[in-house]
Amino acid sequence: MRLQHSAAIWTDFPALVPMALYAEGITPDVSVQDRVVAYTERAAARLATASESDLPEIQAWRRAFSRMGLKPTQYRCASESLLRRFRKEGALPSLHPLIDLCNALSIAYAVPIAVFDVSRIAGSIEVRYAKGDETYLTFAGETEHPPAGEVVFADAEGRAHARRWTNRQSGLSAVRDETSNALIIAEALHETAEADLTDLLSTLTTELTTLWPLTPKSALLTPTSPAFTA
């Protein structure tokens, strides 16, 4: 399993800080409710004094989406969408303990976190500009073809596991009850991204090793060390 961002992405978005973590031995039979409550309370405290669109983490992604030619109020990064839903509904839906944990961390840190079932990925993921021949499976089971130039998470067989960078994941590699091995990716562009993702990585590692008997492998990626291999 290999993750990397293309040279063009690093060039066009020099402030990018990606975090990757690979974990084997995930099961659906653990409870994360107490942890979800703690992290959602942290998000609620931030939203009590500012809307999600005012947060520096979200503003940085809005600028990135504008640069990609996307309207930030039409296409939102995943963390903004989660924060918006949480602000309106007061809670997030429960899907799977790993997803519930990562969604809660996503709104606590206001950064998008993607979680992939590694068994559904062909060899590698590269975050790159689409060529136009990639395939993307929606959660409704429909196949789409991202246009050339859109940022996608593409595997070795040309399947897009996320569209519009951090906007929406694919139904193909979504975590399910049978998922055992997962790749978790967080990305940020704001001024304190490196410090915040270092803290997020430490927090996530602690949570995972407390909940499951596993030893994750992880890294922060940089332009000079852009690849993560598990």
Steps between C-alpha positions, in 0.01 A plus 500: 500500500654827385375857526647804334405842365607590149772755443244730340288500818801590713592778257152648483429470873831554681329546840365143489565276801375141458487237773469126433436207733462131415338261747439124488252321725200733500173343621147644537441374854646784709325800656625849421206696639690662789777610265254632243329708769831649613605604151160629397492712815829651388347580162190647666718733705663636186165539324363691797718798407533461121332330208685221324577727205687736733747238622851541351515129412182530293594834346822345369305222328252751358790686340630171358160412357476844339840446346374170357210686338239372747247718680582456871133529600399233248783256560632483854788307645387204711575663834295808415207281395521306826526817708204649317290190564609486863411867553152447356418161654711493816641156422651288226356167379655180632640285219794289621723551806803597290297742286321643805835564671658658193194716430508628857870576470438668167261752651712544813805592289296644208707306246376243248580138588454225243477133602541227239455122505840395365363173358303707246804695376720379216855533622536870566333837527630813333338835567526656156322681222261269315577399144130466418484121468472415870189332641327600823230296674243701694337374820184455294684256273532728198823533303636847425800621305675800660598755233863553411665740741288415805701393803432134579636218716586253224619141544717293268199391291372852444218482752433828680446447872421868561380785278577871515790423735343511847139544391362147475627143536399203286259232607742240364757524780271613781555329835259216572450254786732255323776756462820390673777718354452873462692795362424833669601826334466853638604811308524864598608828342467759777786683671538264797430185300825322586458542874130416488545185293788387719262528796219330308729212405604451862139512618377262231781253571419499870131446434555216252746312717266537798198371310661222297804271548696646209823679420438768239759637261482871432677807368469867413584549133706782352616603151839340572343187654171474308431126511356278773533123470336244724 
